[in-house]
Amino acid sequence: MSNKGLFIHHVYFWLKNPGNTQDLQQLLDGLQKLSKTPSIQSFYIGKPANTNRDVIDSSYAASWLLFFASPQDQESYQTDPMHLDFIKECGHLWSKVVVYDSVDAL
């Protein structure tokens, strides 16, 4: 498989109630459901690793790494009803979301 044209979308979530395991589980369940969006090629749901160096930010509660075949697929995902439903159902859980998008460098 060629990675040419691949669009990477990495989302980090901070919870309003960081120690609340029910809120975290609801977010993780919502991400799992959202990962079935047709334009998503593959995904990975993660949590902070147990690493400790000056350059590591492990203050987030969950991360969601998405792979799209193209920037156009990622753009269509933004308005997909599944994405909009996820925001309605889980948006109350987070205090902050940060997204890092990347495309081919070479």
C-alpha positions as CSV (number, residue, x, y, z in Angstrom):
1,M,0.0,0.0,0.0
2,S,1.3,3.4,-0.9
3,N,1.1,6.1,1.7
4,K,1.3,8.9,-0.9
5,G,-1.6,11.3,-0.4
6,L,-2.4,10.0,3.1
7,F,-3.9,12.5,5.5
8,I,-3.2,12.0,9.2
9,H,-5.6,13.5,11.7
10,H,-4.5,13.1,15.4
11,V,-6.9,14.3,18.1
12,Y,-6.2,14.8,21.8
13,F,-8.9,15.1,24.4
14,W,-8.8,16.6,27.9
15,L,-11.8,15.8,30.1
16,K,-13.7,18.3,32.2
17,N,-13.6,15.7,35.0
18,P,-10.1,14.1,34.5
19,G,-10.4,11.5,37.2
20,N,-13.9,10.3,36.2
21,T,-13.6,6.8,34.8
22,Q,-17.2,6.8,33.5
23,D,-16.6,10.0,31.5
24,L,-13.5,8.5,30.0
25,Q,-15.3,5.3,29.1
26,Q,-18.1,7.2,27.5
27,L,-15.6,9.1,25.4
28,L,-13.7,5.9,24.4
29,D,-17.0,4.2,23.5
30,G,-18.0,7.3,21.4
31,L,-14.6,7.2,19.6
32,Q,-15.0,3.5,18.9
33,K,-18.5,4.1,17.4
34,L,-17.2,7.1,15.4
35,S,-14.3,5.1,14.0
36,K,-16.9,3.3,11.8
37,T,-17.2,6.4,9.7
38,P,-16.8,5.2,6.1
39,S,-14.1,7.7,5.1
40,I,-11.7,6.6,7.8
41,Q,-9.2,4.1,6.5
42,S,-7.8,3.1,9.9
43,F,-7.6,4.4,13.5
44,Y,-6.0,4.0,16.8
45,I,-7.4,5.0,20.2
46,G,-4.8,5.5,22.9
47,K,-4.1,6.9,26.4
48,P,-1.0,8.5,27.7
49,A,2.0,6.2,27.9
50,N,3.8,5.8,31.2
51,T,6.8,7.8,30.0
52,N,8.4,10.8,31.6
53,R,10.7,13.2,29.7
54,D,10.7,17.0,29.4
55,V,9.3,16.8,25.8
56,I,6.4,14.6,26.6
57,D,2.9,16.0,27.3
58,S,0.8,13.3,29.0
59,S,-1.8,15.7,30.4
60,Y,-4.5,14.5,28.0
61,A,-7.0,11.8,28.7
62,A,-7.3,10.1,25.3
63,S,-5.9,10.3,21.8
64,W,-7.4,9.3,18.5
65,L,-5.2,8.8,15.5
66,L,-7.0,8.7,12.1
67,F,-5.8,7.8,8.6
68,F,-7.6,9.1,5.6
69,A,-6.8,8.3,2.0
70,S,-6.8,12.0,1.0
71,P,-7.4,15.4,2.4
72,Q,-10.8,15.3,0.6
73,D,-11.8,12.2,2.7
74,Q,-10.9,14.0,5.9
75,E,-12.9,17.1,4.8
76,S,-16.0,15.0,4.1
77,Y,-15.5,13.3,7.6
78,Q,-15.9,16.8,9.2
79,T,-19.5,17.1,8.1
80,D,-20.4,13.4,8.3
81,P,-23.5,12.8,10.4
82,M,-21.6,10.3,12.6
83,H,-19.0,13.0,13.4
84,L,-21.7,15.6,14.2
85,D,-23.6,13.0,16.4
86,F,-20.4,12.3,18.3
87,I,-19.9,15.9,19.1
88,K,-23.5,16.2,20.3
89,E,-23.2,13.0,22.4
90,C,-19.8,13.5,23.9
91,G,-18.9,17.2,23.6
92,H,-20.0,17.8,27.1
93,L,-17.2,15.5,28.4
94,W,-14.2,17.5,27.3
95,S,-12.7,20.8,28.3
96,K,-10.2,20.9,25.5
97,V,-9.4,19.3,22.2
98,V,-6.2,19.7,20.2
99,V,-5.8,18.4,16.6
100,Y,-2.6,17.8,14.7
101,D,-3.1,17.2,10.9
102,S,-0.2,16.1,8.7
103,V,0.4,15.3,5.1
104,D,3.3,14.0,3.1
105,A,6.6,15.8,3.7
106,L,8.5,14.2,0.9
